[in-house]
Amino acid sequence: MARHARTATFAPNWKSVLLADASVGLLIIGLGVAAAFWIIWAGLPIVVLGLVYLFLVGRRALQWRWLRNKAGLS
C-alpha cells in the first residue's frame, strides 16, 4: 500500500496540505474570473481549469482518507 501513496498521505498535517492545494485551485478560478472581465473567451477556460483542479484535489482527499483509514491512521 505504501508504494502507491505519497509521503504527504501519512503526514500528520495531511489536511493542511490538501487545503493549501485547494487554495491554488481557488486562485486559478479567481484569475480566470478576473481575466473574463477583459476577454471572456480567455477567462472561461481558466475558470474551467481551476474547477477541474479542485475536482482532482477532492478526489485526492478521498483517496488519502481511504489510504489513511486502511493504514489505521484515521
CHARMM internal coordinates of N, CA and C (Angstrom, degrees):
IC EDIT
DIST 1 N 1 CA 1.4369
DIST 1 CA 1 C 1.5266
ANGL 1 N 1 CA 1 C 110.49
DIST 1 C 2 N 1.3010
ANGL 1 CA 1 C 2 N 117.79
DIHE 1 N 1 CA 1 C 2 N -41.80
DIST 2 N 2 CA 1.4584
ANGL 1 C 2 N 2 CA 120.96
DIHE 1 CA 1 C 2 N 2 CA -177.00
DIST 2 CA 2 C 1.5200
ANGL 2 N 2 CA 2 C 112.37
DIHE 1 C 2 N 2 CA 2 C -65.21
DIST 2 C 3 N 1.2974
ANGL 2 CA 2 C 3 N 117.83
DIHE 2 N 2 CA 2 C 3 N -25.48
DIST 3 N 3 CA 1.4629
ANGL 2 C 3 N 3 CA 119.24
DIHE 2 CA 2 C 3 N 3 CA -179.54
DIST 3 CA 3 C 1.5223
ANGL 3 N 3 CA 3 C 111.69
DIHE 2 C 3 N 3 CA 3 C -71.57
DIST 3 C 4 N 1.3500
ANGL 3 CA 3 C 4 N 117.35
DIHE 3 N 3 CA 3 C 4 N -19.31
DIST 4 N 4 CA 1.4592
ANGL 3 C 4 N 4 CA 121.42
DIHE 3 CA 3 C 4 N 4 CA 178.79
DIST 4 CA 4 C 1.5229
ANGL 4 N 4 CA 4 C 112.44
DIHE 3 C 4 N 4 CA 4 C -95.03
DIST 4 C 5 N 1.3147
ANGL 4 CA 4 C 5 N 118.16
DIHE 4 N 4 CA 4 C 5 N -6.83
DIST 5 N 5 CA 1.4594
ANGL 4 C 5 N 5 CA 122.06
DIHE 4 CA 4 C 5 N 5 CA -174.86
DIST 5 CA 5 C 1.5243
ANGL 5 N 5 CA 5 C 110.63
DIHE 4 C 5 N 5 CA 5 C -111.04
DIST 5 C 6 N 1.3050
ANGL 5 CA 5 C 6 N 114.62
DIHE 5 N 5 CA 5 C 6 N 151.55
DIST 6 N 6 CA 1.4666
ANGL 5 C 6 N 6 CA 119.94
DIHE 5 CA 5 C 6 N 6 CA 174.45
DIST 6 CA 6 C 1.5197
ANGL 6 N 6 CA 6 C 109.09
DIHE 5 C 6 N 6 CA 6 C -85.38
DIST 6 C 7 N 1.3123
ANGL 6 CA 6 C 7 N 115.77
DIHE 6 N 6 CA 6 C 7 N 162.04
DIST 7 N 7 CA 1.4631
ANGL 6 C 7 N 7 CA 119.22
DIHE 6 CA 6 C 7 N 7 CA -178.59
DIST 7 CA 7 C 1.5237
ANGL 7 N 7 CA 7 C 111.44
DIHE 6 C 7 N 7 CA 7 C -66.34
DIST 7 C 8 N 1.3243
ANGL 7 CA 7 C 8 N 118.36
DIHE 7 N 7 CA 7 C 8 N -28.58
DIST 8 N 8 CA 1.4639
ANGL 7 C 8 N 8 CA 120.61
DIHE 7 CA 7 C 8 N 8 CA 179.21
DIST 8 CA 8 C 1.5201
ANGL 8 N 8 CA 8 C 111.57
DIHE 7 C 8 N 8 CA 8 C -66.01
DIST 8 C 9 N 1.3223
ANGL 8 CA 8 C 9 N 117.11
DIHE 8 N 8 CA 8 C 9 N -22.25
DIST 9 N 9 CA 1.4636
ANGL 8 C 9 N 9 CA 120.83
DIHE 8 CA 8 C 9 N 9 CA 179.69
DIST 9 CA 9 C 1.5201
ANGL 9 N 9 CA 9 C 110.81
DIHE 8 C 9 N 9 CA 9 C -61.18
DIST 9 C 10 N 1.3074
ANGL 9 CA 9 C 10 N 116.86
DIHE 9 N 9 CA 9 C 10 N -38.57
DIST 10 N 10 CA 1.4543
ANGL 9 C 10 N 10 CA 121.41
DIHE 9 CA 9 C 10 N 10 CA -175.25
DIST 10 CA 10 C 1.5226
ANGL 10 N 10 CA 10 C 112.80
DIHE 9 C 10 N 10 CA 10 C -101.63
DIST 10 C 11 N 1.3226
ANGL 10 CA 10 C 11 N 117.65
DIHE 10 N 10 CA 10 C 11 N 7.65
DIST 11 N 11 CA 1.4621
ANGL 10 C 11 N 11 CA 121.23
DIHE 10 CA 10 C 11 N 11 CA 177.71
DIST 11 CA 11 C 1.5293
ANGL 11 N 11 CA 11 C 109.78
DIHE 10 C 11 N 11 CA 11 C -73.44
DIST 11 C 12 N 1.3232
ANGL 11 CA 11 C 12 N 116.66
DIHE 11 N 11 CA 11 C 12 N 150.33
DIST 12 N 12 CA 1.4688
ANGL 11 C 12 N 12 CA 118.26
DIHE 11 CA 11 C 12 N 12 CA 179.46
DIST 12 CA 12 C 1.5287
ANGL 12 N 12 CA 12 C 113.13
DIHE 11 C 12 N 12 CA 12 C -66.69
DIST 12 C 13 N 1.3253
ANGL 12 CA 12 C 13 N 117.57
DIHE 12 N 12 CA 12 C 13 N -22.83
DIST 13 N 13 CA 1.4607
ANGL 12 C 13 N 13 CA 121.07
DIHE 12 CA 12 C 13 N 13 CA -178.79
DIST 13 CA 13 C 1.5321
ANGL 13 N 13 CA 13 C 111.91
DIHE 12 C 13 N 13 CA 13 C -102.33
DIST 13 C 14 N 1.3127
ANGL 13 CA 13 C 14 N 117.31
DIHE 13 N 13 CA 13 C 14 N 34.82
DIST 14 N 14 CA 1.4643
ANGL 13 C 14 N 14 CA 121.61
DIHE 13 CA 13 C 14 N 14 CA -175.04
DIST 14 CA 14 C 1.5176
ANGL 14 N 14 CA 14 C 112.26
DIHE 13 C 14 N 14 CA 14 C -62.37
DIST 14 C 15 N 1.3233
ANGL 14 CA 14 C 15 N 117.51
DIHE 14 N 14 CA 14 C 15 N -32.65
DIST 15 N 15 CA 1.4607
ANGL 14 C 15 N 15 CA 119.59
DIHE 14 CA 14 C 15 N 15 CA 178.38
DIST 15 CA 15 C 1.5164
ANGL 15 N 15 CA 15 C 111.04
DIHE 14 C 15 N 15 CA 15 C -69.59
DIST 15 C 16 N 1.3213
ANGL 15 CA 15 C 16 N 117.55
DIHE 15 N 15 CA 15 C 16 N -35.23
DIST 16 N 16 CA 1.4624
ANGL 15 C 16 N 16 CA 120.73
DIHE 15 CA 15 C 16 N 16 CA 177.24
DIST 16 CA 16 C 1.5241
ANGL 16 N 16 CA 16 C 111.14
DIHE 15 C 16 N 16 CA 16 C -66.98
DIST 16 C 17 N 1.3241
ANGL 16 CA 16 C 17 N 116.71
DIHE 16 N 16 CA 16 C 17 N -36.53
DIST 17 N 17 CA 1.4638
ANGL 16 C 17 N 17 CA 120.93
DIHE 16 CA 16 C 17 N 17 CA 177.57
DIST 17 CA 17 C 1.5189
ANGL 17 N 17 CA 17 C 109.96
DIHE 16 C 17 N 17 CA 17 C -63.25
DIST 17 C 18 N 1.3289
ANGL 17 CA 17 C 18 N 116.95
DIHE 17 N 17 CA 17 C 18 N -44.39
DIST 18 N 18 CA 1.4531
ANGL 17 C 18 N 18 CA 120.22
DIHE 17 CA 17 C 18 N 18 CA 179.01
DIST 18 CA 18 C 1.5250
ANGL 18 N 18 CA 18 C 112.09
DIHE 17 C 18 N 18 CA 18 C -68.51
DIST 18 C 19 N 1.3287
ANGL 18 CA 18 C 19 N 117.50
DIHE 18 N 18 CA 18 C 19 N -35.46
DIST 19 N 19 CA 1.4535
ANGL 18 C 19 N 19 CA 120.98
DIHE 18 CA 18 C 19 N 19 CA 177.84
DIST 19 CA 19 C 1.5256
ANGL 19 N 19 CA 19 C 110.90
DIHE 18 C 19 N 19 CA 19 C -65.45
DIST 19 C 20 N 1.3243
ANGL 19 CA 19 C 20 N 116.97
DIHE 19 N 19 CA 19 C 20 N -41.03
DIST 20 N 20 CA 1.4597
ANGL 19 C 20 N 20 CA 120.58
DIHE 19 CA 19 C 20 N 20 CA 176.71
DIST 20 CA 20 C 1.5219
ANGL 20 N 20 CA 20 C 110.86
DIHE 19 C 20 N 20 CA 20 C -64.64
DIST 20 C 21 N 1.3105
ANGL 20 CA 20 C 21 N 116.60
DIHE 20 N 20 CA 20 C 21 N -38.75
DIST 21 N 21 CA 1.4528
ANGL 20 C 21 N 21 CA 120.67
DIHE 20 CA 20 C 21 N 21 CA 178.03
DIST 21 CA 21 C 1.5279
ANGL 21 N 21 CA 21 C 111.21
DIHE 20 C 21 N 21 CA 21 C -66.72
DIST 21 C 22 N 1.3205
ANGL 21 CA 21 C 22 N 116.86
DIHE 21 N 21 CA 21 C 22 N -39.64
DIST 22 N 22 CA 1.4669
ANGL 21 C 22 N 22 CA 120.73
DIHE 21 CA 21 C 22 N 22 CA 177.98
DIST 22 CA 22 C 1.5265
ANGL 22 N 22 CA 22 C 111.09
DIHE 21 C 22 N 22 CA 22 C -66.78
DIST 22 C 23 N 1.3249
ANGL 22 CA 22 C 23 N 117.52
DIHE 22 N 22 CA 22 C 23 N -32.70
DIST 23 N 23 CA 1.4641
ANGL 22 C 23 N 23 CA 119.75
DIHE 22 CA 22 C 23 N 23 CA 178.30
DIST 23 CA 23 C 1.5261
ANGL 23 N 23 CA 23 C 111.09
DIHE 22 C 23 N 23 CA 23 C -66.41
DIST 23 C 24 N 1.3191
ANGL 23 CA 23 C 24 N 117.27
DIHE 23 N 23 CA 23 C 24 N -29.79
DIST 24 N 24 CA 1.4664
ANGL 23 C 24 N 24 CA 120.25
DIHE 23 CA 23 C 24 N 24 CA 174.46
DIST 24 CA 24 C 1.5254
ANGL 24 N 24 CA 24 C 109.61
DIHE 23 C 24 N 24 CA 24 C -64.52
DIST 24 C 25 N 1.3221
ANGL 24 CA 24 C 25 N 117.06
DIHE 24 N 24 CA 24 C 25 N -42.56
DIST 25 N 25 CA 1.4595
ANGL 24 C 25 N 25 CA 120.97
DIHE 24 CA 24 C 25 N 25 CA 177.21
DIST 25 CA 25 C 1.5188
ANGL 25 N 25 CA 25 C 112.01
DIHE 24 C 25 N 25 CA 25 C -62.09
DIST 25 C 26 N 1.3327
ANGL 25 CA 25 C 26 N 116.36
DIHE 25 N 25 CA 25 C 26 N -41.23
DIST 26 N 26 CA 1.4617
ANGL 25 C 26 N 26 CA 119.92
DIHE 25 CA 25 C 26 N 26 CA 177.59
DIST 26 CA 26 C 1.5280
ANGL 26 N 26 CA 26 C 111.43
DIHE 25 C 26 N 26 CA 26 C -65.47
DIST 26 C 27 N 1.3188
ANGL 26 CA 26 C 27 N 116.94
DIHE 26 N 26 CA 26 C 27 N -36.41
DIST 27 N 27 CA 1.4622
ANGL 26 C 27 N 27 CA 120.64
DIHE 26 CA 26 C 27 N 27 CA 176.76
DIST 27 CA 27 C 1.5273
ANGL 27 N 27 CA 27 C 110.76
DIHE 26 C 27 N 27 CA 27 C -64.24
DIST 27 C 28 N 1.3148
ANGL 27 CA 27 C 28 N 116.75
DIHE 27 N 27 CA 27 C 28 N -41.14
DIST 28 N 28 CA 1.4635
ANGL 27 C 28 N 28 CA 120.73
DIHE 27 CA 27 C 28 N 28 CA 177.89
DIST 28 CA 28 C 1.5282
ANGL 28 N 28 CA 28 C 110.21
DIHE 27 C 28 N 28 CA 28 C -62.48
DIST 28 C 29 N 1.3233
ANGL 28 CA 28 C 29 N 116.92
DIHE 28 N 28 CA 28 C 29 N -42.61
DIST 29 N 29 CA 1.4583
ANGL 28 C 29 N 29 CA 120.04
DIHE 28 CA 28 C 29 N 29 CA 177.79
DIST 29 CA 29 C 1.5241
ANGL 29 N 29 CA 29 C 110.51
DIHE 28 C 29 N 29 CA 29 C -62.68
DIST 29 C 30 N 1.3276
ANGL 29 CA 29 C 30 N 116.78
DIHE 29 N 29 CA 29 C 30 N -43.65
DIST 30 N 30 CA 1.4683
ANGL 29 C 30 N 30 CA 120.68
DIHE 29 CA 29 C 30 N 30 CA 178.24
DIST 30 CA 30 C 1.5182
ANGL 30 N 30 CA 30 C 112.31
DIHE 29 C 30 N 30 CA 30 C -60.76
DIST 30 C 31 N 1.3205
ANGL 30 CA 30 C 31 N 116.61
DIHE 30 N 30 CA 30 C 31 N -41.40
DIST 31 N 31 CA 1.4617
ANGL 30 C 31 N 31 CA 119.44
DIHE 30 CA 30 C 31 N 31 CA 177.23
DIST 31 CA 31 C 1.5200
ANGL 31 N 31 CA 31 C 111.35
DIHE 30 C 31 N 31 CA 31 C -65.64
DIST 31 C 32 N 1.3262
ANGL 31 CA 31 C 32 N 116.35
DIHE 31 N 31 CA 31 C 32 N -36.42
DIST 32 N 32 CA 1.4613
ANGL 31 C 32 N 32 CA 119.92
DIHE 31 CA 31 C 32 N 32 CA 177.44
DIST 32 CA 32 C 1.5143
ANGL 32 N 32 CA 32 C 112.15
DIHE 31 C 32 N 32 CA 32 C -66.07
DIST 32 C 33 N 1.3218
ANGL 32 CA 32 C 33 N 116.94
DIHE 32 N 32 CA 32 C 33 N -40.40
DIST 33 N 33 CA 1.4650
ANGL 32 C 33 N 33 CA 120.49
DIHE 32 CA 32 C 33 N 33 CA 177.42
DIST 33 CA 33 C 1.5213
ANGL 33 N 33 CA 33 C 110.16
DIHE 32 C 33 N 33 CA 33 C -65.06
DIST 33 C 34 N 1.3303
ANGL 33 CA 33 C 34 N 117.15
DIHE 33 N 33 CA 33 C 34 N -42.75
DIST 34 N 34 CA 1.4660
ANGL 33 C 34 N 34 CA 120.28
DIHE 33 CA 33 C 34 N 34 CA 178.10
DIST 34 CA 34 C 1.5216
ANGL 34 N 34 CA 34 C 110.96
DIHE 33 C 34 N 34 CA 34 C -63.21
DIST 34 C 35 N 1.3215
ANGL 34 CA 34 C 35 N 116.70
DIHE 34 N 34 CA 34 C 35 N -40.99
DIST 35 N 35 CA 1.4701
ANGL 34 C 35 N 35 CA 119.72
DIHE 34 CA 34 C 35 N 35 CA 179.15
DIST 35 CA 35 C 1.5222
ANGL 35 N 35 CA 35 C 111.28
DIHE 34 C 35 N 35 CA 35 C -67.98
DIST 35 C 36 N 1.3405
ANGL 35 CA 35 C 36 N 117.17
DIHE 35 N 35 CA 35 C 36 N -30.18
DIST 36 N 36 CA 1.4648
ANGL 35 C 36 N 36 CA 120.52
DIHE 35 CA 35 C 36 N 36 CA -179.91
DIST 36 CA 36 C 1.5245
ANGL 36 N 36 CA 36 C 111.89
DIHE 35 C 36 N 36 CA 36 C -67.41
DIST 36 C 37 N 1.3182
ANGL 36 CA 36 C 37 N 117.73
DIHE 36 N 36 CA 36 C 37 N -22.95
DIST 37 N 37 CA 1.4574
ANGL 36 C 37 N 37 CA 119.76
DIHE 36 CA 36 C 37 N 37 CA 176.98
DIST 37 CA 37 C 1.5243
ANGL 37 N 37 CA 37 C 111.40
DIHE 36 C 37 N 37 CA 37 C -68.69
DIST 37 C 38 N 1.3352
ANGL 37 CA 37 C 38 N 116.53
DIHE 37 N 37 CA 37 C 38 N -30.01
DIST 38 N 38 CA 1.4583
ANGL 37 C 38 N 38 CA 120.03
DIHE 37 CA 37 C 38 N 38 CA 179.53
DIST 38 CA 38 C 1.5320
ANGL 38 N 38 CA 38 C 111.50
DIHE 37 C 38 N 38 CA 38 C -91.92
DIST 38 C 39 N 1.3108
ANGL 38 CA 38 C 39 N 115.68
DIHE 38 N 38 CA 38 C 39 N -53.01
DIST 39 N 39 CA 1.4698
ANGL 38 C 39 N 39 CA 120.68
DIHE 38 CA 38 C 39 N 39 CA -177.78
DIST 39 CA 39 C 1.5257
ANGL 39 N 39 CA 39 C 107.10
DIHE 38 C 39 N 39 CA 39 C -134.52
DIST 39 C 40 N 1.3173
ANGL 39 CA 39 C 40 N 116.10
DIHE 39 N 39 CA 39 C 40 N 102.91
DIST 40 N 40 CA 1.4677
ANGL 39 C 40 N 40 CA 119.63
DIHE 39 CA 39 C 40 N 40 CA -172.54
DIST 40 CA 40 C 1.5228
ANGL 40 N 40 CA 40 C 112.44
DIHE 39 C 40 N 40 CA 40 C -63.05
DIST 40 C 41 N 1.3133
ANGL 40 CA 40 C 41 N 118.56
DIHE 40 N 40 CA 40 C 41 N -36.36
DIST 41 N 41 CA 1.4653
ANGL 40 C 41 N 41 CA 119.96
DIHE 40 CA 40 C 41 N 41 CA -177.97
DIST 41 CA 41 C 1.5166
ANGL 41 N 41 CA 41 C 111.59
DIHE 40 C 41 N 41 CA 41 C -71.45
DIST 41 C 42 N 1.3292
ANGL 41 CA 41 C 42 N 117.95
DIHE 41 N 41 CA 41 C 42 N -17.84
DIST 42 N 42 CA 1.4661
ANGL 41 C 42 N 42 CA 120.47
DIHE 41 CA 41 C 42 N 42 CA 176.49
DIST 42 CA 42 C 1.5273
ANGL 42 N 42 CA 42 C 111.25
DIHE 41 C 42 N 42 CA 42 C -91.13
DIST 42 C 43 N 1.3250
ANGL 42 CA 42 C 43 N 117.11
DIHE 42 N 42 CA 42 C 43 N -29.63
DIST 43 N 43 CA 1.4597
ANGL 42 C 43 N 43 CA 120.08
DIHE 42 CA 42 C 43 N 43 CA -176.15
DIST 43 CA 43 C 1.5105
ANGL 43 N 43 CA 43 C 114.16
DIHE 42 C 43 N 43 CA 43 C -79.87
DIST 43 C 44 N 1.3202
ANGL 43 CA 43 C 44 N 116.49
DIHE 43 N 43 CA 43 C 44 N -36.68
DIST 44 N 44 CA 1.4662
ANGL 43 C 44 N 44 CA 118.69
DIHE 43 CA 43 C 44 N 44 CA -176.67
DIST 44 CA 44 C 1.5258
ANGL 44 N 44 CA 44 C 113.79
DIHE 43 C 44 N 44 CA 44 C -64.23
DIST 44 C 45 N 1.3264
ANGL 44 CA 44 C 45 N 120.28
DIHE 44 N 44 CA 44 C 45 N -41.31
DIST 45 N 45 CA 1.4804
ANGL 44 C 45 N 45 CA 117.91
DIHE 44 CA 44 C 45 N 45 CA 175.73
DIST 45 CA 45 C 1.5287
ANGL 45 N 45 CA 45 C 113.26
DIHE 44 C 45 N 45 CA 45 C -63.41
DIST 45 C 46 N 1.3224
ANGL 45 CA 45 C 46 N 116.64
DIHE 45 N 45 CA 45 C 46 N -31.70
DIST 46 N 46 CA 1.4676
ANGL 45 C 46 N 46 CA 119.77
DIHE 45 CA 45 C 46 N 46 CA 177.77
DIST 46 CA 46 C 1.5260
ANGL 46 N 46 CA 46 C 109.91
DIHE 45 C 46 N 46 CA 46 C -67.24
DIST 46 C 47 N 1.3323
ANGL 46 CA 46 C 47 N 116.86
DIHE 46 N 46 CA 46 C 47 N -40.66
DIST 47 N 47 CA 1.4654
ANGL 46 C 47 N 47 CA 120.71
DIHE 46 CA 46 C 47 N 47 CA 176.71
DIST 47 CA 47 C 1.5237
ANGL 47 N 47 CA 47 C 110.30
DIHE 46 C 47 N 47 CA 47 C -62.23
DIST 47 C 48 N 1.3198
ANGL 47 CA 47 C 48 N 116.78
DIHE 47 N 47 CA 47 C 48 N -43.00
DIST 48 N 48 CA 1.4690
ANGL 47 C 48 N 48 CA 120.67
DIHE 47 CA 47 C 48 N 48 CA 179.13
DIST 48 CA 48 C 1.5281
ANGL 48 N 48 CA 48 C 110.43
DIHE 47 C 48 N 48 CA 48 C -62.28
DIST 48 C 49 N 1.3136
ANGL 48 CA 48 C 49 N 116.77
DIHE 48 N 48 CA 48 C 49 N -41.71
DIST 49 N 49 CA 1.4725
ANGL 48 C 49 N 49 CA 119.66
DIHE 48 CA 48 C 49 N 49 CA 177.64
DIST 49 CA 49 C 1.5232
ANGL 49 N 49 CA 49 C 111.14
DIHE 48 C 49 N 49 CA 49 C -62.15
DIST 49 C 50 N 1.3247
ANGL 49 CA 49 C 50 N 116.85
DIHE 49 N 49 CA 49 C 50 N -40.27
DIST 50 N 50 CA 1.4590
ANGL 49 C 50 N 50 CA 120.50
DIHE 49 CA 49 C 50 N 50 CA 177.41
DIST 50 CA 50 C 1.5165
ANGL 50 N 50 CA 50 C 112.08
DIHE 49 C 50 N 50 CA 50 C -63.64
DIST 50 C 51 N 1.3396
ANGL 50 CA 50 C 51 N 116.50
DIHE 50 N 50 CA 50 C 51 N -39.24
DIST 51 N 51 CA 1.4621
ANGL 50 C 51 N 51 CA 119.99
DIHE 50 CA 50 C 51 N 51 CA 177.79
DIST 51 CA 51 C 1.5261
ANGL 51 N 51 CA 51 C 111.54
DIHE 50 C 51 N 51 CA 51 C -66.86
DIST 51 C 52 N 1.3164
ANGL 51 CA 51 C 52 N 116.83
DIHE 51 N 51 CA 51 C 52 N -40.33
DIST 52 N 52 CA 1.4685
ANGL 51 C 52 N 52 CA 120.45
DIHE 51 CA 51 C 52 N 52 CA 176.59
DIST 52 CA 52 C 1.5245
ANGL 52 N 52 CA 52 C 109.97
DIHE 51 C 52 N 52 CA 52 C -62.96
DIST 52 C 53 N 1.3352
ANGL 52 CA 52 C 53 N 116.51
DIHE 52 N 52 CA 52 C 53 N -41.20
DIST 53 N 53 CA 1.4613
ANGL 52 C 53 N 53 CA 121.12
DIHE 52 CA 52 C 53 N 53 CA 178.41
DIST 53 CA 53 C 1.5263
ANGL 53 N 53 CA 53 C 110.33
DIHE 52 C 53 N 53 CA 53 C -60.35
DIST 53 C 54 N 1.3403
ANGL 53 CA 53 C 54 N 117.00
DIHE 53 N 53 CA 53 C 54 N -44.95
DIST 54 N 54 CA 1.4627
ANGL 53 C 54 N 54 CA 119.96
DIHE 53 CA 53 C 54 N 54 CA 178.77
DIST 54 CA 54 C 1.5265
ANGL 54 N 54 CA 54 C 111.40
DIHE 53 C 54 N 54 CA 54 C -64.73
DIST 54 C 55 N 1.3177
ANGL 54 CA 54 C 55 N 117.15
DIHE 54 N 54 CA 54 C 55 N -37.74
DIST 55 N 55 CA 1.4660
ANGL 54 C 55 N 55 CA 120.24
DIHE 54 CA 54 C 55 N 55 CA 176.10
DIST 55 CA 55 C 1.5244
ANGL 55 N 55 CA 55 C 110.43
DIHE 54 C 55 N 55 CA 55 C -60.28
DIST 55 C 56 N 1.3219
ANGL 55 CA 55 C 56 N 116.80
DIHE 55 N 55 CA 55 C 56 N -43.40
DIST 56 N 56 CA 1.4643
ANGL 55 C 56 N 56 CA 120.30
DIHE 55 CA 55 C 56 N 56 CA -179.74
DIST 56 CA 56 C 1.5262
ANGL 56 N 56 CA 56 C 112.08
DIHE 55 C 56 N 56 CA 56 C -67.74
DIST 56 C 57 N 1.3231
ANGL 56 CA 56 C 57 N 117.21
DIHE 56 N 56 CA 56 C 57 N -34.18
DIST 57 N 57 CA 1.4656
ANGL 56 C 57 N 57 CA 120.19
DIHE 56 CA 56 C 57 N 57 CA 175.49
DIST 57 CA 57 C 1.5262
ANGL 57 N 57 CA 57 C 109.49
DIHE 56 C 57 N 57 CA 57 C -65.16
DIST 57 C 58 N 1.3284
ANGL 57 CA 57 C 58 N 117.10
DIHE 57 N 57 CA 57 C 58 N -41.70
DIST 58 N 58 CA 1.4550
ANGL 57 C 58 N 58 CA 120.40
DIHE 57 CA 57 C 58 N 58 CA 177.45
DIST 58 CA 58 C 1.5202
ANGL 58 N 58 CA 58 C 112.07
DIHE 57 C 58 N 58 CA 58 C -63.16
DIST 58 C 59 N 1.3239
ANGL 58 CA 58 C 59 N 115.79
DIHE 58 N 58 CA 58 C 59 N -39.46
DIST 59 N 59 CA 1.4694
ANGL 58 C 59 N 59 CA 120.42
DIHE 58 CA 58 C 59 N 59 CA 177.18
DIST 59 CA 59 C 1.5289
ANGL 59 N 59 CA 59 C 110.60
DIHE 58 C 59 N 59 CA 59 C -63.80
DIST 59 C 60 N 1.3326
ANGL 59 CA 59 C 60 N 115.63
DIHE 59 N 59 CA 59 C 60 N -41.25
DIST 60 N 60 CA 1.4654
ANGL 59 C 60 N 60 CA 120.07
DIHE 59 CA 59 C 60 N 60 CA 178.32
DIST 60 CA 60 C 1.5237
ANGL 60 N 60 CA 60 C 110.61
DIHE 59 C 60 N 60 CA 60 C -65.59
DIST 60 C 61 N 1.3327
ANGL 60 CA 60 C 61 N 117.60
DIHE 60 N 60 CA 60 C 61 N -37.18
DIST 61 N 61 CA 1.4674
ANGL 60 C 61 N 61 CA 120.84
DIHE 60 CA 60 C 61 N 61 CA 178.49
DIST 61 CA 61 C 1.5291
ANGL 61 N 61 CA 61 C 110.70
DIHE 60 C 61 N 61 CA 61 C -62.17
DIST 61 C 62 N 1.3254
ANGL 61 CA 61 C 62 N 116.38
DIHE 61 N 61 CA 61 C 62 N -42.10
DIST 62 N 62 CA 1.4626
ANGL 61 C 62 N 62 CA 119.24
DIHE 61 CA 61 C 62 N 62 CA 177.65
DIST 62 CA 62 C 1.5291
ANGL 62 N 62 CA 62 C 111.34
DIHE 61 C 62 N 62 CA 62 C -65.39
DIST 62 C 63 N 1.3212
ANGL 62 CA 62 C 63 N 115.95
DIHE 62 N 62 CA 62 C 63 N -40.62
DIST 63 N 63 CA 1.4643
ANGL 62 C 63 N 63 CA 119.92
DIHE 62 CA 62 C 63 N 63 CA 179.41
DIST 63 CA 63 C 1.5218
ANGL 63 N 63 CA 63 C 110.72
DIHE 62 C 63 N 63 CA 63 C -65.17
DIST 63 C 64 N 1.3175
ANGL 63 CA 63 C 64 N 116.89
DIHE 63 N 63 CA 63 C 64 N -44.41
DIST 64 N 64 CA 1.4671
ANGL 63 C 64 N 64 CA 119.92
DIHE 63 CA 63 C 64 N 64 CA 179.94
DIST 64 CA 64 C 1.5171
ANGL 64 N 64 CA 64 C 110.88
DIHE 63 C 64 N 64 CA 64 C -64.46
DIST 64 C 65 N 1.3278
ANGL 64 CA 64 C 65 N 117.12
DIHE 64 N 64 CA 64 C 65 N -41.29
DIST 65 N 65 CA 1.4604
ANGL 64 C 65 N 65 CA 119.82
DIHE 64 CA 64 C 65 N 65 CA 178.96
DIST 65 CA 65 C 1.5317
ANGL 65 N 65 CA 65 C 110.16
DIHE 64 C 65 N 65 CA 65 C -61.60
DIST 65 C 66 N 1.3326
ANGL 65 CA 65 C 66 N 116.46
DIHE 65 N 65 CA 65 C 66 N -42.15
DIST 66 N 66 CA 1.4669
ANGL 65 C 66 N 66 CA 120.46
DIHE 65 CA 65 C 66 N 66 CA 178.82
DIST 66 CA 66 C 1.5314
ANGL 66 N 66 CA 66 C 110.70
DIHE 65 C 66 N 66 CA 66 C -63.09
DIST 66 C 67 N 1.3342
ANGL 66 CA 66 C 67 N 117.00
DIHE 66 N 66 CA 66 C 67 N -44.69
DIST 67 N 67 CA 1.4676
ANGL 66 C 67 N 67 CA 120.66
DIHE 66 CA 66 C 67 N 67 CA -179.86
DIST 67 CA 67 C 1.5312
ANGL 67 N 67 CA 67 C 110.79
DIHE 66 C 67 N 67 CA 67 C -64.55
DIST 67 C 68 N 1.3283
ANGL 67 CA 67 C 68 N 116.82
DIHE 67 N 67 CA 67 C 68 N -39.86
DIST 68 N 68 CA 1.4668
ANGL 67 C 68 N 68 CA 119.66
DIHE 67 CA 67 C 68 N 68 CA 179.33
DIST 68 CA 68 C 1.5261
ANGL 68 N 68 CA 68 C 110.80
DIHE 67 C 68 N 68 CA 68 C -66.82
DIST 68 C 69 N 1.3263
ANGL 68 CA 68 C 69 N 116.61
DIHE 68 N 68 CA 68 C 69 N -40.18
DIST 69 N 69 CA 1.4734
ANGL 68 C 69 N 69 CA 119.22
DIHE 68 CA 68 C 69 N 69 CA 177.38
DIST 69 CA 69 C 1.5152
ANGL 69 N 69 CA 69 C 110.86
DIHE 68 C 69 N 69 CA 69 C -64.36
DIST 69 C 70 N 1.3211
ANGL 69 CA 69 C 70 N 116.31
DIHE 69 N 69 CA 69 C 70 N -40.46
DIST 70 N 70 CA 1.4658
ANGL 69 C 70 N 70 CA 120.92
DIHE 69 CA 69 C 70 N 70 CA 179.55
DIST 70 CA 70 C 1.5377
ANGL 70 N 70 CA 70 C 110.93
DIHE 69 C 70 N 70 CA 70 C -64.36
DIST 70 C 71 N 1.3396
ANGL 70 CA 70 C 71 N 115.95
DIHE 70 N 70 CA 70 C 71 N -33.81
DIST 71 N 71 CA 1.4674
ANGL 70 C 71 N 71 CA 120.35
DIHE 70 CA 70 C 71 N 71 CA 179.22
DIST 71 CA 71 C 1.5211
ANGL 71 N 71 CA 71 C 112.56
DIHE 70 C 71 N 71 CA 71 C -84.52
DIST 71 C 72 N 1.3368
ANGL 71 CA 71 C 72 N 117.23
DIHE 71 N 71 CA 71 C 72 N -3.74
DIST 72 N 72 CA 1.4592
ANGL 71 C 72 N 72 CA 120.39
DIHE 71 CA 71 C 72 N 72 CA 179.73
DIST 72 CA 72 C 1.5027
ANGL 72 N 72 CA 72 C 114.12
DIHE 71 C 72 N 72 CA 72 C 80.89
DIST 72 C 73 N 1.3269
ANGL 72 CA 72 C 73 N 117.34
DIHE 72 N 72 CA 72 C 73 N 25.08
DIST 73 N 73 CA 1.4675
ANGL 72 C 73 N 73 CA 120.76
DIHE 72 CA 72 C 73 N 73 CA -177.03
DIST 73 CA 73 C 1.5151
ANGL 73 N 73 CA 73 C 112.74
DIHE 72 C 73 N 73 CA 73 C -107.48
DIST 73 C 74 N 1.2888
ANGL 73 CA 73 C 74 N 119.29
DIHE 73 N 73 CA 73 C 74 N 12.51
DIST 74 N 74 CA 1.4667
ANGL 73 C 74 N 74 CA 121.44
DIHE 73 CA 73 C 74 N 74 CA -175.57
DIST 74 CA 74 C 1.4958
ANGL 74 N 74 CA 74 C 109.86
DIHE 73 C 74 N 74 CA 74 C -57.80
END
COOR INIT
IC SEED 1 N 1 CA 1 C
IC BUILD
